[in-house]
Amino acid sequence: MATTHALVGAMVAAVTLFLAPEYTPVAVTAGIAGGVFPDLDLYWGHRQTLHYPVYFSIAAVGATIGAVYAPSIWTVALAFFLLAAALHSVMDIFGGGLELKPWQGGSDRAVYNHFHGVWLVPRRWVRYDGAPEDLLLAGVMGLPALWLYDGVIDHVILGALVVSIGYALVRKQMVYLAERLIPQVPDQYLDRVPERFIRDFSR
């Protein structure tokens, strides 16, 4: 879930509470944003257009070194944004495949590795987004964050947990609803529907 990735970004930023608390707000904001950022490619080339497991990781190392030696709002924000984006890209390898019903385990594509020009195979430790184990991971990240943070950040964390629970409850039903709705879309509007929707529902 995007919320799980956001919560991971928030937890990674918690290191600033102990090392440089003055940067915590910007670190958490950047961590959450970076955790969500790769999934902005959901409707065009999902897990390929904005997912960079190798390049984000390399950039994150460089940005982190820069933040350590030249700390500022901007260097800290960049470091945590890239760290969270890299974690997101790598974490998706351990999830389900790139299909609308990943619980069926029919896809051999998890994340595209631009460095080697190949699709990485899904490990399925978390079977699909919204699976019980995904919700558990969100809780493992979110509940400690609720204890660590306060104020606005606390509310954002709580909101992410609530959304996670709601999404997990309706995850499969959303696909079944889409299966009924997609065939009703007029032909002239099909080009606005993501290709993977049409491909999977036409089987």
N, C-alpha and C positions, 0 to 999 in steps of 0.2 A: 504494500500500500504506500501511496505517496506520504501518508501521515507517518508511517513507520520510518521512512527515510528522513522525514523532517525531525522526528524525535531523536533519531541517531545523531543528526547534525547538532541538535540542541545539547545532547549529552556530551558530544566531543568538545563543544565549546565550554563545558563546565570546568575544564582545566584552568581557565582564566580566573575562576573564583579563588584559586589557590596561588596563582602566579602573578596575575595582574588584574585584580577585580575591577579596576576602572575601565577595562576594555570588555567586560562581560556582556553588557547590553548589545554592543555592536557585534561581538563574536557569536552570540546566540542568534541574532537576526540573520547574520551572514550564513551561519550553519544551517538554519532552517531553510533559507532561500536556496543554498547550494544543494541541500538534500532533496528539494522538490524540482530544481531546475532541469535535470535530465529528462524528466517525464513530460516536459513541454513538447516533446516530439511525438506525443501519443498518437496524433492524427496524421503524421507524415514521417514515415520511416522510423517507427517506434523501436527503441533500443539500438538504433543505429545512428540517427542524425545527431543526437545530443548526448549519447552515451560513449564515453571514452575511458575505458578501464585503465589503459596504459598512459595516455597523454594527460588525463586529469591527475593521475597519480604522480607523474613526473613533475607536472606544474605545481602540484600541492607541496611537494618536497621543497622545491625552489622558493615558493611563496612563504612557506613556514620558516625557512632559514632567513629570508628577508625580514619577516615579522619579528624574529628573535633578535636580530642585530640592528634593526631600525624600526622599532615598534611605533606605530601610529594608528589612528583609526582606519586609514585606508589599507595599510599593509596587513593589519590584523583581520580586517574584513575579507580581503582577498584570500588570505591563507585559509580561513575557516570555510569560506565559500567553496574553494577548490578541494579542500579536504572532504567536505560533505558530498560534493559532486563525485569525487573519486570513489568514496565509500559506496555511494548509490550504484555507480556503474559496476563495481566489483560485486556488491551484494546480489545484484540481479542474476549473476551467474549461478548462485546457489538457490535460486527460485525456480519457478516453473518455466515452461517454454513460451515462445511467442505465438500464442493462439488465444482465441476468445474463450475456449474451454480448457484451460491448462490442466485441470484436474483429470483430463483424459490422457495426458502424457503423450500426445501424438507429435509434438514439435521437437525438432533437434536444434532449435535456435534459441539461445538465451540472450546473449549480448554480442554485438558485432565488435570485433577487435580490429580497429583500423590499422594498428601497427603491423599486424601480420596479414591483414586482408581476409580474415576468416570469421565465421560465426562460431562462438563458443557454445559448447553443449550445456544445456541446463542440468544442474546437479539435483534439483528438486528436494533439497533439504527443507525448504518451505515450498509446499506443492503448488501453491498459486497465491496470488494477491488476495487477501481477505480470508485465507485459510485459518483455522484455529491456531496453528503455529505462528502465523503472521501476526495475529492479534496478541498472542503471548509475547512475541518479540517487542511489539509496540508497548505492551505493559511493562516489560523489563526495562525498556528505555524511558518510558514516560513517568512511571511512579517514582523512581529516584529523582527525576528532574523536578517533580512537584515538591519534593522535600528540599532540594537544593536551591531552587529559585523562589522568588516571590514577586508580587506586583503584577504588572502586565504580562511578563513572561509566564508566570504561573497560570494565568487565564488562557494564554495561547496553548500551553501544554495540555491543560485540561480539555480545551476545545478539540485538540487533535486526538485525544484519547476517546472522547465521545464520538467523534466522526469515525474513528477506527472501529468502534463497537458497532455503530450503525451500518457501516459499509460491510463488515464481516457478516452481519445478519442478512443482508440483501444481495450479496455478491452474485450468487448463482441465479437468483430470480431476475436480476438485471439483464443477464444474457438471454434468458428465456423470453423476457419481455421484448428485447430487441429483435429476437427471431420472428416475433409476430409483427413488429412494426416495420422492419426494413423492407419486406416484400410489398408493403403498401406505399412506399416512396415512389412518386411519379418518376418516369425514366429521365425527364429533363433535369431532375435534381440529384440523380445518382452520383454525378461527378463530385458532389459535395459530401458524399458519404465515404468515410475511409475505406480504402480498397480491401483491407483485411476483413471488414464487416461483410462486404458483398461476397468475397471469396469463400469465407467460412460458412455463410448462410446459404450458399447456393449448392452446397454439397448434397 
